[in-house]
Amino acid sequence: MGGNDLKGSIPDTLGKLMKLQKLTMNSSNLMGSIPVTLCNLGRLFELNLEKNQLSRQLPGCLGNISSLRRIYLEIGSVKGMQMLNLSGNQFSSDIPNSIGQHENLENLITSRNKFHGSIPKSLSELVALQYLDLSHNNLFGVIPKSLETLKNILYLNISYNELSGEIPKEGIFKNLTASSFKGNRELCGASQFEVMQCKANTTRSSSKTKVLKYVLPSIALVIILAIIMIWLITRCNRNTTLISQSSSLNTIKRISNEDILKSTNNFDDESLIGRGSIGSIYKGIFSDGMIAAIKAMDVDLVDGVEENIEAKERCFISIMRLVLECTSDLPEERLSMEYVLIRIKKIKMEFLSDVAEE
């Protein structure tokens, strides 16, 4: 029925619609009070009375409707309301800033719901407010310092939320106890509130933490990539030189294993020239008169060297894949800094594990 320019008051007879689950009468010209008979709607899930000219206060019995999950009400337009009690439900929206438009509100109770967002600064405009209970919700952020100006407050409870920062020191907060703030682990302030002490250099520490967390890893990654690129360029230049030297040879003669065995007389000790760290060197005399030094490596030592080389190659390949993923042409395809650091640590652990196994 919303948006139909309805006029007059809300009929009491609506309370007889026992199976009604959704009542929408927003954006009309309804006046008067909200009838108590609406509390009889035991299956009501949503009540929308926004943008009307309703007066007086919400019936407290609305909080007894266990199925009610959504109330849409332009609170600032409910003229003369002195109490708003929404406790013990499952409301999960922000507390609207428009609540500060009602200067006559004396009691505001939203405890034991799922309200989230920050505490509205407009609460400081409720000059008649005496009872404020926002406990057991999911409110976060700081406690507005402007609440210090509320002079008529007799009871304030914002315990068991996710509030943070310093508890205000002046006004009503001078007379409050720890019970008003317990269950908010990130609050700090005076010892009387039984919370942690506030650190004067919180901002400085936060800046230092950001530098350590984001800037230094970025610099480290740049240095690592630079080292890898220099190594690649050096290796490429070396390979080019070797190819150039090899191509300058007039002929390259192929020698079979059989020729090597014959030239060293089956690696006889008489052909032995000397021994090295990983094998022996023999003098080989081939059938065409060519004399050459032939190195025969110890099999056990060769296996260890080859395995170590393979471990290094696997490590290098993993690093190069990571470099390619970090330098993708499309920004959305590039890896995040956090993931890059995780990959680098994983590559390091895999390399150390391969070396240890060998």
N, C-alpha and C positions, 0 to 999 in steps of 0.2 A: 504493500500500500504506500510505499515511500514515493515522494516526489509528486503527489497528486493534489497538492494544495488543500489538504484536509484542514478543517477548522473546528474549533470547539475543544472539548476535553476528551481525554482517553476514556472510552466506555468501561464501566465497572464489569459489564457482562463478558468482557474478554477473558475474565478469570474462569469462565465456565468451559473454555475450550481446552479440556484436560489433556488432549493428545497433541496440542500445538507445540511445535519444536522451534519455529523461527517466527519472530514478530518484528516486522520492519515497518516503521512509521516515520522515517526520517524525512527531512527537507519539506516540512509542511508548516502550518500555522497553528499547531496544537498549543493549547494553553492550560493552565491549571496544574494540579499535582498529578504525580504518577500513582494510580490507584493501588491500594494494598492487595486488591484481588488478584493482581498479576503473580503474587507469590503462590497462588494455587496451581500455576502451570508447572507441574512437577517434571514434565519432559522438555521444558524449554532449554534450548541449546544456545540461541542467539537472540539478543534484544538490541534493536537499533532505534534510538530515539534522537539521533543527532539533528541539529539545526531546526529546533522548534522554539517555543516561548514558554517552556514549562517552568513552574515555580515551586518553591518549597524544597524539601529534601527527598532523597531516594528512600524508599521503604527499606528498613533494616532487614526485613524478612527475605529480601531477594538473595541474601547470602545463604539462605537455607535450601535453595534450589540446587541440589547436588549436580544436576546435569548442565547447569549454566556455565558456559565457557567464554562467551563473548558478550560484552556490553559496549555499545557504541553510544556515547552520550556526551554532547558538547557541554561539559560541566560548567563552563562560564556562563551559560545561558539559563542554568537552573537558579533562578533568583531566590535569594533568601535561604539557601540551603545551609544548615548549621552542622550536619553530620553526614559523612560519607564513609560507610563501612562495607568494604568488599573482602573482608578477611575470610580465610579458610576456603578459598576456591582455587581454580587453576588458571587464572588470568595470566597471560604471557606477553603483554605488550609493554611499551614504554608508559611511564606515568606522564600524562600530557601536560605541557606547559600552561595550557589554558586553565588549569586548576587554580592558578594564582589570581584569577579574575574574581574569585568569590571572597570578598572581604569579610563576610559573616560566618565563614566556616570555622567551627570551633574544634571539631573532632575529625581527623583524617586517619583512617585505619585501612591499610592494604596488606596486613601481615599474612604470612603463610599462603603465598601465591607464587607465581613464577614471573613477576614483573622484572624486566631487565632495563638496561640503559642507565643513565646517570640520574642522580637526584635533581629534579628541576630547581633552578635558581629562583623561579617564580614563587616557590614556597615562602620566601621571605616577605612576600606581599600579603600573606594571610595574617593580617595584624591581630585578628581575634583568635587565632589558633592557640588552643590550650593542650590538646592531646594529639601527638603525632607518633604513629606506630607503623614503620616501614620494614619491620623485622621479617626474617625468614623468606627472602626473595633472592633474586639474582642481580641486584643492583651493583654497578661497578663505577669506578672513577673516584673523584675526591668529594669530600663533604663540602658543599658550598659555604664559603666564609660568610656570605650574606645572611645565613641563618642566625648569626650572632645578634641580629637586630630584632628577633622575635622576643618580645618582652613578657608576653602572657603565658608562655609555655610552662606547663606544670609537669608534663611527662613527655619524654622523647626516647624512642627505642629504634635504633637502626642496626641491631645486632644480626649476625648470621646472614651476611651478604658477601659481596666480593669487593668491598670498598678499599681504597688505598690512599696513601698520602697522609698529610698531617691533620690531626684533629684540631679544629679551631680552638682558640684559647679564651676568647672574651665572651661577654654576654651570658647567655644561658649555659654555655659549656663550662663555666666556672663551677657550677653546682651539680654537674652530672657525675655519675659513677661509672665504673668499668662495665657494669651490666648493660649499659646502653650501647656498647661497642663490641662486645665479645663475639667471636666467630668471624671477624674480619682480619685475616692474618697479615695483610699488607698495610694496616694502619699503623701510624706512629704518633708519638706525642708525649704528654706529661705522664709521670709515673703513676698518678692516681687512676689512670685509665687501664693500667696493666697491659700496655702495648709496648712494642720496641721503641727505643729512642730514635728520633729523626736524625739523619746524618746531614751535616751542613754542606758537605761536598757531594751531595747526591748527583747534581748535574755534571760536576767534573768527572765523577766516577763513571757516570753513564757515558760520557763522551769518550773516556779512556777505553771503556769496554767495547764501544762501537769500533774504535780504531783497531783494537786487538782482534776483534771478531771479523771485520770486513776488509780493512785496509791492508793489514800485514799479509793475510793469505793472498790477496791480489798481487802484492809486490813479489811474494815468494813464487807465485805461478809465473809471472813475467820473467823472473830470473831463470827459472827452470827451463822455460821455453827458449830463452835466448841461448842458454848453454847447449840445448839440444840442436838448435839451428846451426850454431858455430861448429859443433861436432860433425853434423851432416855435411856442411860445406867443406870442412877439412877432409873428411873421408872421400867426398866426391872428387876433390882435387887430387888426392892421393891415387884414387883408382884411375883417374885420367892420365896421371903420370906413368903409372904401371902399364896401362894399355899402350901409351905412346912408345915406351921403351920396348915393349914386347913387339910392337909392329915394326920397329926399326931393325929387328933381326932378319937376316937374309933367309934363313931356313930354320924350321923347327922340326927336329927329328923325333919320330915316334919310337919308343923303346918298350919292348914287351917284358913281361915278368920273366920269361924264359931267358931273354938276353941278359937281364940283370943277374940271374942265378949263374949263368955261364961266366959272366965277366968277373964275378967274385968267388968262383969255384964253390958255389952253394954257401956263400958267406963263411968261408973257411977262415980260421984264425990267422992264417998267413996273410990274408988280405985285410986284416983288421988294422986300422990306422989309429983309432982312439975311441974313448967312450965319453958320452955326454950325460946330461942330467936326465934325459928321457930316451936314450938309445945309444947305438954304436955307429961308427963311421968306417966304411970299408972302401978299399981301392978297387975300382972296376976297370978291366981292360977289355974293350969290345973287339969284335972280329975285324972291324975296319981300322983298328989302331987307336981309336979314341979312348982316352983315359979320363975317368970321372970319379969324383968322391960321392959315394952312395950312403945315405943315412938310413939306418934301419931302427925304427922306434920300438921301445919296449911296449908290448901289447897292453899290459896292466896300466902303465902310466898314460898311454894314449887314450884308453877308455875314459879315464878320469878327466883328462883335458877336454875331450870332445863333449862330455856331459856338461862340464862347466861352461863351455862355449854355448851349448844349446840353451842353458838357463839364461845366459846373458842375452841371447838372441830373442828368447821369448819375452824377456823384460823389455827389450828395446821395441819389439813389435807392439806390445801393449801400450807403451808410452806414445808411440807414433799414432796409434789409433785414437788415443785420447786427445792428442794435438789436433788431429783432423776434425774431431767432433767439436773442439773448442773454436775452430776457425771456419765454421760453416758460413756460407754466404747469407743464409737466412737467419736473422737474430733469434727467431722462435725455435730454431733447431739447435742452437748452441746450448751447451751444458751450463748449469748454474755453478757458482763458485763452491758452494757447499758440496755438491755432488762430485766436482773435480777433486777436491781434497780427499773425499772418501775413496775415489778411484785410485789416487796416487798412493794412499796408505795400503790399499788392497794389493796393488802392483808390488809395493815394497815387501809386504808379507809373503806374497807368492814367490818372489825371487829368493828371499832368505830361506824359505822352506825348500825350494829346489836345490839350493847350494848345500843345505844341511843333509838332504837325502843322498846327495852325491858323495 
